[in-house]
Amino acid sequence: MELQAYDRKAAVLYAHQWAYGRNPVFYDYEHLGGDCTNFASQCIYAGSGVMNYTPTYGWYYIDANRKAPAWTGVPYLYNFLTRNNGSIGPVGESCELEDLLPGDLIQLSFKGQEFQHSPIVVSVGTPATPENVLIAAHSYDADNRPLSTYEYRTIRMIHIVGVKRP
């Protein structure tokens, strides 16, 4: 399977549309540990247009109870995006702040151990600094929020390089 384009504009438009609301097509996990990675997955899906229905290790949402761990779990989404097995779906790679583009993903650790938050990048200024990288997120609902306003201990960035389609 060859890598195809990721529609960054569609991902960012979706992020802006739903940053302060909830798309009724998807369950709101806010009171079950947070909705940030569910929202991030929705944005990435808007830009990729394809899910991976592989049990356990895929990336999909059918309903509130039938979804892959990667759809709503911070570490599982990272593992799915950076996988090396060539399966269908969006594909990402770890990157530096200056490599981020709108539609990419950031994951934050507030306590310095495991990552707990998955905001979507909606804008990157020049040069890329935490002050001019803007994000959209749920569970701390935000849109066009500067990355510098978060008090995090650890950060990782994931650049979506493309989409593998069936």
N, C-alpha and C positions, 0 to 999 in steps of 0.2 A: 504494500500500500504506500502510495506516495503522499507526502504532506501537502495539504491544500491550505489556502488562505484562511485565516481567522478574521472575522469581521469585527474589528475593534470598534468601529463606529456604532454598530448594533449593540455591542456589549455596554458601551458607555451610555448610549441613549436609554437602554433598559435601566441602567444604574440610576440615572437622573430621574426617570419616571417613577421608580419604586423605592427610592432611598428613604422617603418619609411615609411610605404606605406599604401595604402588603397585597401582592397579586393573589386574588382569590383562587387561582389555579393551584397554588402551592400552600401547604400547611405552614402556619406560623409557629416556629419552635421557640419563640421568645421565652416562654415560661417552662421550657423543658431543657434548659441549659444554654439557650441563646439561638439566634437566628442568623448569625453572621455568615456562616459557611453555606447555609441554605441559600441566602441571598447572593453570595459570591458565585455559587454554582448556577443559579438562575441567570446571572449576568454572563457568565462564560458560555452557558448554553445558548443564550441569545446571540452570541458571537460565533458559535460553532455549529449549531443546528443539528447536532448528533449526540446521542447518549450511547453508553456502552452497557448493555444489559447482562454482562457476565456476572453470575452470582458471586457475592462476597467481595470480589476485587474490581468490579466494574464501577461505573459512575452513571447512575440513573435515578429517576424519580417517577414512580407510578402514582402513589398516594402516600398519605402520612405514615402508613405502616409498611409500605413496600417501596424501599429506597435502598440504595447502596450506602454503606458506611461513608464512602468518599463524598456523597452528596452533602452531608451535614457535619462531618467530623473533620476538624482542622488538620490533624496529622494524616488522615486517610486521603484527603483531597490532595495534599502535597505529594504523597506517595503515588497516587494515581496519575497526577499530571507529569511527574518526573520519572515515570516507569520506563523501562527499557525493553518491553516485550512486543512492541509493534502493534498492539491492539487498537481498535477504533476509538475515536474520541479526541478531545483537545490534548495537545502535547505541550508541556512546558519544560523549562530548564532553570536552574538556579542562576541568578544574575546579580549584578551590582546595581546600585541606585541609578547610576547614569545610563544603564541599559533599559530601564523601564520605559514602557509606552502605555498610553491609555488602553484600558482593557486588560492589563496585566494584574497580578495578584500580589499582595503583601501579606505576610503573616507575622503577628506580633506575640511576644511573650511578655507578660506584665510582671511575672514573678522570677523570670530568669531561667526557668527550666523548660517545661513543655509550652508549645505555642497554643494560644487561646483565642486569637482573633484573626479574621480573614477579610480585610477591606479590599475593595477593587480600586485600582488607579483610574481616575477620570481625567487627569491633566498632569502634564509634566512640563515645568518651565525650563529655561536654559540659563545657567547650568542647572542640572538636576540637584536640588538640595532638599532636605526635609521641609523647608519652608515653602518651596514651590512645587512639591509633589502633592497633588490634591486627591483625596479619596472619597468614596461613597461606601456606606456600611449600614448594616442592621446591628442590633444589640449595641447600643450607642449610636442610634440612627444619625446619619450624617450624609451630607452631600457637599462637595467642594471643600472638604475639611483638610487643612494642611496636616501633613504627616507629623510635623514638628509639634503639634498640639497634643499628641499622645505621649504619655509617660510610660515607655516600654523599656525593658532591659535588653531584650534580644529581638532581632528582626531578620527576616529572610524574604527575599524577593523572588518571584517566579515570573519569568517572561514566557508568554504563550507564543510558541514558535509556529504553530499551525494546527491543522486538524487532519486526522486520519479518518477517512470515510469508508463505509463498507463497499 
